[in-house]
Amino acid sequence: MEQWIEDQFSEDLLKQASRQFQADAADAKKLGDFENYVFEVYRNDQPYILRLTHSSHRSKSEVEAELEWINYLHKQGLNASSVHPSTTGDLVAEIPIAKGTFYVCLFDQAPGQPVKASDEAFGPELFEKWGSVIGKMHRWTKEFKPGISRRERWDQDDLLDFRSYLNSKQDSAIISSGEKLIRDIQALPENKDSFGLIHNDLHSGNFFIDQGELHIFDFDDSTYGYYVSDIAIPMYYAVLVKCGGEELAARSHFAKEFLTHFLKGYQKENSVDPVWISRLPLFLRLRDYTLYTVFHKKFDVKKLADGEKQLVAQIRTQLLNEEPMVELDYQDILEKVKLP
């Protein structure tokens, strides 16, 4: 969290936010503070997730649109943590502060446990279920009718404003190639089957496993974008956590296994035109740019821990040398999963 926001946060503010949902913050446990403050709180002896979003990060309309979509998906049968109304009946409570406003909401706590790349469960069966969940989400979203509140488009993300966060001299080549990539993606066709609301961050840290089923959460990055991005991002982060420091050949070998099983699950729930699978490299590369930018936005890159410094250096090298995260024969994978 940016320091100027951190300076305004307090225990009293947390208690005030909890009271808006008749929850008790006496023993609140902080779960995250990167983009939002996320706490485990209790109501009637049951754990819930309380999230506080500063207005510099999202508008009230954006938060409302996110929560409406989550509740819609939950009603359709997706294992997504439902959202509870405040004491005034609103999904979003407002707490004005000296600089801005906090938007507060309360979620069910997802059941189950996280899965790590080192776990035995991080394999084909999980990848297929992962794809199946996203396939369901996309299929149901095609019928979703949003209210007045709307999420922004993918190309309105401030992390794509490279000139605001990157060094104009040292990163001039990265800025130029990144802006070209955005234009290339913007030129792709947008229709009901290719473009809509997407989670945009469904890596393995954003779901739990409970009795063999995935329960997904953290829709904070949801946006209007290409559905294929929700295929690219899980593959990107699966490769990163499993073999991110290895050579291209090793990354590609794992990515082939991941994508093959992921698509087997996805196509059980939703169809995908093979031409979009061939466009995956564009969206994998876009994630390189956004991850590189977020490090420069949120941190002093010269003071990062060694592991994070190594990751930033690796991404920078990939961008400068135009080296892909993975190199795959997508047609071969399509034939293995029998996509038409």
Buried (B, 14 or more C-beta within 10 A) or exposed (E): BEEEBEEEBEEEBBBBBBBBBEBBBEEBEEBBBEBBBBBBBBBEEEEBBBBBBBBEBBBBBBBBBBBBBBBBBBEBEBBBBEBBBBEEEBBBBEBEBEEBBBBBBBBBBBEBEEBEBEEEEBEBEBBBBBBBBBBBBBBBBEEEEBEEBBBBEBEEBEBBBBEEBBEEEEBEEBBEBBBEBBEEBEEBEEEEBBBBBBBBBBBBBBBBBEEEEBBBBBBBBBBBBBBBBBBBBBBBBBBBBBBBEEEBEBBBBBBBBBBBBBBBBBBEBBEBBBEBBBBBBBBBBBBBBBBBBBBBBEEEBEEBEEEEBEBBEBBBEBBEEEEBBBEBEBEEBBEBBEBE
